Amino acid sequence: MNRFLIRLFFVCMICMSSSLLLVSCKVKGKVVEETKKEDSNRMNADRIVKNFYDNKSDFKTLNIKSNVKYRDEKQSQNLTAEIKIKKDEKILVSIRFLGITMAKALITPDSVSYYEKLNGTYFEGDFSSLSKWLGTDLDFKKVQNILIGQAMDDLRKGKYEDSLVDQSYRLEDISKDNIKKYFFFDKNSFLLSKQEISQPTENRRIEVLYSDYKKYEESQFPTDISINAEQEKGKTEINLSYNSINLNEELNFPYSIPNDYKRILIK
């Protein structure tokens, strides 16, 4: 159970690097390359990135209540989660089953802590040890971005090739040969609709899809996040359906590991 809950917390945040392999659905339709440089209305990579970041996602705190569906090749679970975010400082995730808190995770830029009640175990460490154990590079900013519908990378700093796929703008990261990254944007709103990462030599790939964006104050956030993953060990599917999102409330982040719990050591 503890392995399942740890994956539940963190697999949904793993689309950030080349290490975890998740299988994504193949994109249907023909890729249309926009190559007519004489067209002044051409939506090139720089303009796509600018329009994407023109969409506001400003907040001080977020309080999200969500349904969670998890499935792998061995089990399927329906749970609920409360996700509290203090922007750029900390994230508290509480996982509940039938209204009972079964596990909590507290994430900061420097540390990751987690405990679960069923087996009375906990983990304390940083992103380097957790990333090594899960098989993917993680950091706080990437985790936060995944949860709020932002690109895992700062697109203003990369090199991208643009194309049009099924009426969505696609940016392909061309800075690395061994890692493939794709970012898809709604053609009208420029909101992020999907991001993919793959490591072809390792047969690893992840797909994260966003839908049902809603406006809260001046910012827009997705209310449905689907993560489809596959690696040699099997498939993983996670769906987060946000029931409510409250911005800029005064939030408490209560978290303490019970004294009699056993620490998990990651080697």
Sequence and secondary structure as in RCSB ss.txt:
>XXXX:A:sequence
MNRFLIRLFFVCMICMSSSLLLVSCKVKGKVVEETKKEDSNRMNADRIVKNFYDNKSDFKTLNIKSNVKYRDEKQ
SQNLTAEIKIKKDEKILVSIRFLGITMAKALITPDSVSYYEKLNGTYFEGDFSSLSKWLGTDLDFKKVQNILIGQ
AMDDLRKGKYEDSLVDQSYRLEDISKDNIKKYFFFDKNSFLLSKQEISQPTENRRIEVLYSDYKKYEESQFPTDI
SINAEQEKGKTEINLSYNSINLNEELNFPYSIPNDYKRILIK
>XXXX:A:secstr
 HHHHHHHHHGGG TTSSSS        S EE    TT TT   HHHHHHHHHHS    SEEEEEEEEEEEESS 
EEEEEEEEEEETTTEEEEEEEETTEEEEEEEE SS EEEEETTTTEEEEE HHHHHHHHTS   HHHHHHHHHT 
 SS GGGS EEEEEETTEEEEEE S SS EEEEEEETTT  EEEEEEEEGGGTEEEEEEEE  EEETTEEE SEE
EEEEEETTEEEEEEEEEEEEEES          TT EE    
